[in-house]
Amino acid sequence: MTSPFAQAHTMFLVLVSPTGRHSIWPAVLQVPAGWQVVHGVACRQSCVDYIDAARADLPLAA
């Protein structure tokens, strides 16, 4: 069985963990307990773009 992460046609979600970490997650899999969907169902690039924009909005550490 091929991993859903490796399939070209897989659609994804962007999840955020309880500690604020972002993750790209295949939409066909159940969302892990404690994680929240913040973007998707979308193509992988859309999810990457969402995470990049979220990072750009973070204040720089002093």
C-alpha positions as a printed Julia matrix, in Angstrom:
62×3 Matrix{Float64}:
  0.0    0.0    0.0
  1.33   3.43  -0.98
  1.41   6.1    1.7
 -1.22   8.82   1.2
  1.6   11.35   1.75
  3.32  10.1   -1.43
  0.34   9.98  -3.8
  0.24  12.81  -6.35
 -3.57  13.2   -6.23
 -3.87  13.31  -2.44
 -5.71  16.28  -0.97
 -4.52  17.65   2.35
 -5.51  19.57   5.46
 -3.4   21.87   7.58
 -3.62  20.93  11.24
 -2.47  22.77  14.35
 -1.41  20.87  17.45
 -2.31  21.9   20.99
  1.19  23.44  21.21
  0.7   25.52  18.05
  2.7   23.43  15.56
  1.41  23.22  11.99
  1.29  19.99  10.0
  0.15  18.94   6.54
 -2.14  15.92   6.85
 -3.84  13.75   4.2
 -7.56  14.52   4.12
 -8.36  10.81   3.78
 -6.95  10.07   7.25
 -8.65  10.74  10.56
 -7.41  13.9   12.29
 -5.37  12.94  15.37
 -6.92  13.66  18.75
 -6.11  17.15  20.0
 -5.26  18.58  16.57
 -7.46  21.22  14.9
 -8.1   21.68  11.16
 -7.23  25.26  10.13
 -7.07  24.94   6.31
 -8.18  22.59   3.55
 -9.25  20.3    1.94
 -6.72  21.56  -0.61
 -3.76  20.54  -2.75
 -0.37  20.14  -1.09
  0.97  23.46  -2.43
 -2.02  25.38  -1.09
 -1.37  23.88   2.34
  2.35  24.74   2.17
  1.45  28.3    1.16
 -0.94  28.56   4.11
  1.76  27.45   6.56
  4.32  29.81   5.01
  1.88  32.72   5.41
  1.17  31.72   9.02
  4.9   31.7    9.76
  5.34  35.11   8.14
  2.7   36.49  10.5
  4.63  35.36  13.61
  6.58  38.03  15.46
 10.35  37.68  15.3
 12.04  36.45  18.46
 14.04  39.11  20.23
